Amino acid sequence: MVVTPEYNHGYPASLKQAIDLAMQEWKAKPVAFVSYGGISGGLRAVEQLRQVFAELHAVTIRDTVSFAMAHGRFDSDGGLRDPDAAEAAVKVLLDELLWWGDALRAARAARPYAA
């Protein structure tokens, strides 16, 4: 699970460094995204990250959890003001992540990943 903000239509350099430091560990693993930001909710950063993870031979989960205009979506204690949509999105995301995690684990056990 990768959580990212969006800055200037992209993801932060610190996230890229963290991803690159674990380069080998990403191979044949599923990656899911939670993003936040302004009007796009961080989705432009996620689209760029999909390209990065493709080069690392990771499988990105199509569905995401994103928070557009994040500064207004949370109360002073950090709780969501309207959690229903986010909770539904999280359920879909985690179900898909679990499915891909199980499938890729079984595939790696049956045959080592070749890259």
N, C-alpha and C positions, 0 to 999 in steps of 0.2 A: 504494500500500500504506500503510495507516494502522495504526500500532501504538498501542494504548491500554491503560492500566490502568483499573481500575474503582475509583472512590472514592465511597462513599455511594450506591451504585446508579447512578452516572453517570460521565461522562468528565470529565477535568480542564479547567478554564477555559483553560489555556494551549493545549490542543489546539483548542478552539473559536476562539480568537483566531488561531491559525495557519491554520485552515480559512477563516475569514472574510477574512484578508489576501489569500488567493489566490482570491477568489470567482469571478472570470471564468474562470479556468483550469480549473475543475472541470466546466464545461458539456460535456455529451455525452462524458464520460470515464468509464472504469470505475474503481471503487474497491473494494479488497479490505481485509479487516480481520484483524489478529492482535491478540488481547486476552489479558489476564492479570488475575488477581485472586484473590479468595477462592473460595468454593464455586462461584460461577457462572462463574468463569474470565473475567470481564469481559464476558460476553454481554449483560448489561443495559445496559452502556455502548454496546455495538455497536448494540443495538436503537434507542437514542436517536440515535445517529449516522446510522443509516439515514434517519431523518426529516429530519435536517439536510441530508444529501446529496441527498435527493429535492427539497428546495427549491432546491438549487443546480443542478438538472437533471443530476446525475451518476447513473450506473447502479451500484448496489452489487451485488457478487457475493454470492450466497446463502450459499455455504459459507464458513466461517471457520476459523482456527487459534486455539484458545484453550487457555490453561493455567490450570486450576483449581488452587487451593492452590499457586500458583507458587513460593512460597518453598521448598517441599520437592521441586520437580521438577528442580532444577538442582544440579549439584555445585559445589564451591568454585571451580572454574575456569570456571564458566558453561556447562558442557556438560550436555545433558539426561541424566538418569539412565536413562530408558527412551525412546529416540528413535523407536521404530518407529511408534507412532500419530501422532506429530507429523510425521514424514517423509511418511507416507501422506496426511495432511491437507494438508500443504504442496503435494504434487504435485497433488492435486485443485484446490486454490485457484489455483495458478499456471497450470494448464491452462485453467481457466475465465477467469482474468484475461487470458491471452493471446488466447483466443477472442474475448472481448468487446472487447479492445483492437483486434484486427484488424477486427472487424465495425464498430465505431464509427469507426475511422480511415477505412475505405472509405466509410462513409455520409457522413462529413463532407467527404470529397473529392468525392463525387458531388453533394452538395447541402449548402451551409452550414447549420449548425444555426440554427433560426429564433428561439430565445429570446434 
